[in-house]
Structures are given as structure tokens and as C-alpha cells.
Amino acid sequence: MQKDSVLERSYINDFHRQNSMGALKEAQSMLLHPYSREQKLAQINSLRQNNRIKK
């Protein structure tokens, strides 16, 4: 029974570490790319509209 709780804690700690690392990578990526998804989509749509107008 004690062995199971050690394995369970190990799994939970590893899961938490992976999530923390994922969140850290996401935050670093957001710092490199300051635009939000919505801003980027708006920029893409604006460029598409400008291309249609030019044609």
C-alpha cells in the first residue's frame, strides 16, 4: 500500500512538473510573439481584404 502511494506521488509530481514546463514554454513563446491570437487573425483578415481590394 505504501509503495502505491509513493508511485502515485511520483506520478503526480512528474505530471505537475510537465505542466509547469509547458506553461513556462508557452509564456516564453508569448513573450517572443506579443500579438494575441485574435490580433493576429485580425491582421491576417485585414491583409486578405487589402489584397481583394487591389485586385
CORTARA-V614603 format. One record per run of one state. SS is the DSSP state (H for helix, E for strand, C for the rest). FROM is the first residue (numbers start at 1). LEN is the number of residues. If there is no record, write none. Layout:
SS,FROM,LEN
SS,FROM,LEN
This chain:
C,1,1
H,2,31
C,33,4
H,37,18
C,55,1
